[in-house]
Amino acid sequence: CVPSKPRTPHFPSNSSHSKHTEHFQRIAEKNMSVTIGTRSSEARTKLLEAKDQLRIAQELVLEREKDLVHAVVKDGVVATTATATTVALNPATAAKVGAAGLGVAKGAQVAALSWKAHLFAGGVARGVAVGTLFPVDSIKTKKQLGQKVSLKIGDIGHEHFKGFGSAVLGQIPYGMLVFGTYEMTKTKIFARYPDAPRLPTFLAAAMLGDVLGSVWLTPSEIIKQRMQSGLDSSALGSVRSIYASKGLAGFYAGFSGLVARDLPYRALQLPTYEVAREWYSARYCEPYDRGILPHEAMFVGASVGMCAAGVTTPLDVVKSRMMVGGSKGGVGEVVR
């Protein structure tokens, strides 16, 4: 037998090898494309689900905020306080709630005021009050000091406007401090402690605001009353006279009298206004499904302010006499 020749191993040609490689690449790319498409679809589904959950959560929060605002307004708390209590949830509540959320008259909206807005509103209110009632204040000061005053309209002249510049310089920042502090203090207390007793909260906020305001008001009030009473002819002359006689301490003569007048006055005015406003709103506004209107709030505030001023008039007399130097000593000595 003749031995057979060994077989030569067969290797695929380069062209055949390339075909197999391309085939496997196509399969891999197809699988990868399917995987990527599946994952992308799953991601889109999860994203849509998350958006739906977020929308539902936002709707729930908004409904909760509407309920809070409606409940607080119905309970008689000032509108600015009502919305401010919901700022902890969402500062944009006021823009979302609007009139429809409260069920009040068309166009009526509740705005959550910032601390800057409270300061500005207090300053404007005080400036308007001083500008319109300054002649009355001048007459009051003269009568408290025992001076003769003519109450005829024709006799009111330039002398009844002496000290006006000092009054504006003192009273506008004073209003900003008093009402700004009052609103922001009670707002923060109610936001943190919703069940806090209302009347003590109103009293504490009012007294804190007034003490802070009195620190600024006292020097300008002394200058104003000295000019109203005729002791000084100009604000600059009054400043020089006070400093020459008593130094810097002279600008706070009567500070205790001012605080002794303003604390009871503010403690009566602001909390009583809150209660009176609640009563008025419940009696004349809620039955008609509307909020209290600005002119109604002004009427309630004026009525309460007149009552508080009448009760504290004796303390105002003491304050005036201490500031112009007509009486020596503290509040107790002046009263005696």
Wavefront OBJ file of the C-alpha trace (Angstrom):
o trace
v 0.000 0.000 0.000
v 1.165 3.368 -0.847
v 0.764 5.754 2.106
v -1.682 8.592 1.457
v -0.530 12.151 1.573
v -1.437 14.115 4.718
v -4.409 16.391 4.264
v -3.724 20.066 4.182
v -5.910 21.927 6.770
v -8.602 24.039 5.197
v -8.839 27.638 6.339
v -11.594 29.955 5.265
v -10.577 32.603 2.857
v -10.298 36.197 3.890
v -13.502 37.053 2.093
v -15.433 34.324 3.918
v -14.030 35.446 7.272
v -15.104 39.017 6.620
v -18.624 37.881 5.837
v -18.929 36.058 9.168
v -17.556 39.055 11.051
v -20.024 41.442 9.425
v -22.872 39.061 10.183
v -22.006 38.971 13.875
v -21.631 42.756 13.970
v -25.059 43.209 12.467
v -26.548 40.883 15.046
v -24.769 42.747 17.881
v -25.865 46.137 16.587
v -29.427 44.935 16.231
v -29.453 43.598 19.792
v -27.892 46.809 21.102
v -30.456 48.906 19.238
v -33.283 46.852 20.696
v -31.812 47.191 24.198
v -31.323 50.938 23.876
v -34.840 51.392 22.512
v -36.325 49.362 25.349
v -34.420 51.287 27.999
v -35.287 54.614 26.395
v -38.939 53.665 26.333
v -38.781 52.639 29.987
v -37.070 55.925 30.870
v -39.726 57.937 29.039
v -42.466 56.013 30.809
v -40.877 56.629 34.215
v -40.413 60.312 33.395
v -44.061 60.673 32.452
v -45.087 58.875 35.622
v -42.880 61.197 37.707
v -44.393 64.251 35.991
v -47.894 62.992 36.746
v -46.991 62.408 40.382
v -45.464 65.893 40.619
v -48.556 67.460 39.071
v -50.819 65.619 41.497
v -48.641 66.675 44.434
v -48.697 70.293 43.295
v -52.472 70.206 42.979
v -52.777 68.777 46.481
v -50.481 71.463 47.910
v -52.420 74.198 46.131
v -55.739 72.878 47.407
v -54.301 72.733 50.914
v -53.083 76.301 50.628
v -56.499 77.445 49.403
v -58.141 75.736 52.367
v -55.723 77.404 54.761
v -56.271 80.870 53.311
v -60.039 80.468 53.285
v -60.081 79.179 56.854
v -57.927 81.979 58.227
v -59.795 84.724 56.382
v -63.104 83.292 57.533
v -61.796 83.253 61.084
v -61.310 87.000 60.900
v -57.556 87.316 60.823
v -56.160 90.172 58.731
v -55.768 89.144 55.105
v -52.031 89.777 55.041
v -51.595 87.482 58.016
v -53.804 84.863 56.409
v -51.708 84.518 53.296
v -48.446 84.919 55.127
v -49.206 81.806 57.158
v -49.149 79.809 53.916
v -45.872 81.257 52.671
v -44.092 78.476 54.529
v -45.643 76.114 51.991
v -45.319 78.202 48.871
v -44.466 81.916 48.591
v -46.412 82.143 45.330
v -49.704 81.173 46.963
v -51.286 84.557 46.446
v -50.716 84.455 42.714
v -52.200 80.970 42.511
v -55.140 81.417 44.862
v -56.652 84.669 43.586
v -60.253 85.593 44.045
v -61.660 82.298 42.783
v -59.842 80.284 45.435
v -61.381 82.363 48.207
v -64.824 82.581 46.686
v -64.970 86.349 47.146
v -66.145 89.145 44.896
v -64.577 89.402 41.453
v -61.329 91.293 41.478
v -60.697 90.847 45.192
v -57.369 89.220 45.845
v -55.296 88.457 48.894
v -51.631 89.307 48.548
v -48.885 87.870 50.682
v -46.903 90.927 51.631
v -43.181 90.762 52.181
v -41.501 92.558 55.064
v -40.564 95.358 52.669
v -44.183 95.765 51.638
v -45.271 95.918 55.291
v -42.706 98.632 55.992
v -43.727 100.622 52.936
v -47.446 100.348 53.704
v -46.928 101.419 57.321
v -44.837 104.411 56.257
v -47.339 105.550 53.630
v -50.264 105.215 56.030
v -48.463 107.216 58.701
v -47.403 109.896 56.218
v -50.972 110.359 54.970
v -52.289 110.595 58.528
v -49.695 113.177 59.548
v -50.160 115.223 56.390
v -53.925 115.483 56.702
v -54.287 115.869 60.468
v -51.255 117.939 61.435
v -53.215 121.171 62.167
v -55.453 119.167 64.514
v -52.381 117.750 66.224
v -50.960 121.237 66.603
v -54.164 122.502 68.204
v -54.215 119.488 70.513
v -50.657 120.158 71.707
v -51.392 123.838 72.429
v -54.502 122.963 74.433
v -52.674 120.267 76.391
v -50.099 122.873 77.418
v -52.775 125.308 78.542
v -52.425 127.738 75.646
v -55.418 129.531 74.169
v -56.370 128.312 70.735
v -58.985 129.563 68.299
v -60.958 126.764 66.693
v -62.234 128.876 63.817
v -61.237 127.623 60.377
v -60.202 131.122 59.318
v -57.759 131.416 62.226
v -55.767 128.349 61.198
v -52.593 129.634 59.642
v -48.876 129.069 59.310
v -48.362 128.640 63.048
v -50.459 125.489 62.984
v -47.975 123.869 60.599
v -44.830 124.574 62.606
v -42.864 121.385 63.149
v -44.427 119.658 60.151
v -41.052 118.708 58.637
v -39.876 117.211 61.922
v -43.137 115.298 62.225
v -42.816 113.789 58.754
v -39.175 112.857 59.383
v -40.129 111.083 62.573
v -43.584 109.713 61.902
v -43.034 107.941 58.569
v -40.151 105.732 59.818
v -42.120 105.347 63.053
v -45.095 103.966 61.139
v -42.814 101.656 59.201
v -41.290 100.282 62.392
v -44.544 99.946 64.341
v -46.820 98.412 61.731
v -44.067 96.497 59.966
v -42.928 94.905 63.230
v -46.517 94.220 64.279
v -47.505 92.493 61.036
v -44.316 90.493 60.665
v -44.233 89.410 64.333
v -47.783 88.101 64.445
v -47.389 86.525 60.995
v -44.324 84.548 62.028
v -45.937 83.494 65.324
v -49.079 82.217 63.603
v -47.058 80.515 60.879
v -44.929 78.652 63.410
v -47.662 78.130 66.025
v -51.059 78.025 64.258
v -52.870 77.367 67.537
v -51.267 80.263 69.425
v -53.787 82.352 71.410
v -54.770 85.276 69.225
v -55.317 88.159 71.633
v -52.031 87.725 73.565
v -50.218 87.405 70.235
v -51.756 90.645 68.969
v -50.851 92.420 72.219
v -47.261 91.201 72.232
v -46.709 92.108 68.577
v -48.271 95.559 69.043
v -46.198 96.398 72.112
v -42.953 95.207 70.539
v -43.584 97.328 67.451
v -44.395 100.392 69.506
v -41.324 100.192 71.725
v -39.071 99.927 68.676
v -40.863 102.802 66.987
v -40.655 105.030 70.066
v -36.862 104.852 70.046
v -36.881 106.575 66.660
v -39.860 108.878 67.248
v -38.931 110.566 70.540
v -36.323 113.096 69.280
v -38.479 114.297 66.379
v -41.572 114.405 68.602
v -39.776 116.658 71.086
v -38.659 119.042 68.338
v -42.138 119.071 66.801
v -43.910 119.859 70.059
v -41.430 122.560 71.047
v -42.126 124.270 67.716
v -45.880 123.766 68.040
v -45.873 125.320 71.490
v -43.795 128.317 70.366
v -40.672 127.517 72.382
v -38.572 127.339 69.210
v -39.073 128.919 65.804
v -37.145 126.364 63.735
v -36.111 122.738 63.897
v -32.405 123.620 63.821
v -32.874 126.142 66.612
v -34.711 123.512 68.645
v -31.892 121.005 68.178
v -29.322 123.572 69.325
v -31.417 124.590 72.318
v -32.006 121.015 73.478
v -28.364 120.023 73.084
v -27.104 123.151 74.835
v -29.330 122.650 77.863
v -29.409 118.862 78.316
v -26.984 117.309 75.838
v -27.902 114.155 73.943
v -30.104 112.977 76.812
v -32.362 115.949 76.141
v -33.538 114.361 72.898
v -35.055 111.538 74.920
v -36.699 113.636 77.607
v -40.215 112.313 77.811
v -39.368 108.927 76.320
v -41.027 107.200 79.272
v -44.086 109.390 78.770
v -44.243 108.504 75.091
v -44.004 104.797 75.850
v -46.524 105.140 78.690
v -48.974 106.659 76.211
v -48.265 104.531 73.166
v -48.181 101.089 74.762
v -51.745 101.297 76.131
v -52.894 103.052 72.966
v -51.417 100.438 70.660
v -52.495 97.590 72.926
v -56.055 98.889 72.619
v -55.944 99.919 68.971
v -54.458 96.998 67.056
v -55.962 93.989 68.897
v -59.341 95.740 69.090
v -59.130 96.414 65.366
v -58.521 92.722 64.725
v -61.571 91.755 66.802
v -63.767 94.523 65.361
v -62.739 93.614 61.841
v -63.597 89.979 62.499
v -67.009 90.937 63.844
v -67.741 93.268 60.938
v -66.612 90.703 58.383
v -68.728 87.954 59.918
v -71.801 90.188 60.126
v -71.673 92.155 56.883
v -69.296 90.370 54.498
v -69.473 86.607 54.898
v -73.259 86.416 54.372
v -72.633 87.901 50.915
v -69.636 85.645 50.210
v -67.113 88.482 49.927
v -64.156 89.901 51.804
v -64.051 93.186 53.671
v -63.503 96.154 51.348
v -60.826 98.841 51.881
v -63.269 101.612 52.829
v -64.956 99.288 55.309
v -61.625 98.404 56.901
v -60.851 102.147 57.061
v -64.149 102.829 58.829
v -63.504 100.070 61.375
v -59.940 101.292 61.959
v -61.004 104.920 62.404
v -63.693 103.962 64.908
v -61.294 101.855 66.946
v -58.579 104.533 66.762
v -60.885 107.248 68.094
v -61.890 105.078 71.042
v -58.268 104.205 71.861
v -57.197 107.858 71.567
v -59.986 108.968 73.871
v -59.022 106.470 76.553
v -55.321 107.402 76.453
v -55.713 111.200 76.208
v -54.621 111.794 79.841
v -51.381 109.937 79.123
v -50.914 112.049 75.999
v -51.140 115.203 78.117
v -48.452 113.839 80.428
v -46.225 113.064 77.459
v -46.616 116.543 75.970
v -45.752 118.306 79.226
v -42.700 116.135 79.776
v -41.374 116.788 76.274
v -41.732 120.563 76.193
v -40.280 120.984 79.663
v -43.435 122.301 81.237
v -43.174 119.699 83.997
v -40.158 118.146 85.654
v -39.629 114.557 86.687
v -40.991 111.264 85.456
v -44.466 110.143 84.542
v -45.574 109.649 88.138
v -44.487 113.125 89.196
v -46.136 114.776 86.206
v -49.394 112.939 86.937
v -49.322 114.145 90.535
l 1 2 3 4 5 6 7 8 9 10 11 12 13 14 15 16 17 18 19 20 21 22 23 24 25 26 27 28 29 30 31 32 33 34 35 36 37 38 39 40 41 42 43 44 45 46 47 48 49 50 51 52 53 54 55 56 57 58 59 60 61 62 63 64 65 66 67 68 69 70 71 72 73 74 75 76 77 78 79 80 81 82 83 84 85 86 87 88 89 90 91 92 93 94 95 96 97 98 99 100 101 102 103 104 105 106 107 108 109 110 111 112 113 114 115 116 117 118 119 120 121 122 123 124 125 126 127 128 129 130 131 132 133 134 135 136 137 138 139 140 141 142 143 144 145 146 147 148 149 150 151 152 153 154 155 156 157 158 159 160 161 162 163 164 165 166 167 168 169 170 171 172 173 174 175 176 177 178 179 180 181 182 183 184 185 186 187 188 189 190 191 192 193 194 195 196 197 198 199 200 201 202 203 204 205 206 207 208 209 210 211 212 213 214 215 216 217 218 219 220 221 222 223 224 225 226 227 228 229 230 231 232 233 234 235 236 237 238 239 240 241 242 243 244 245 246 247 248 249 250 251 252 253 254 255 256 257 258 259 260 261 262 263 264 265 266 267 268 269 270 271 272 273 274 275 276 277 278 279 280 281 282 283 284 285 286 287 288 289 290 291 292 293 294 295 296 297 298 299 300 301 302 303 304 305 306 307 308 309 310 311 312 313 314 315 316 317 318 319 320 321 322 323 324 325 326 327 328 329 330 331 332 333 334 335 336
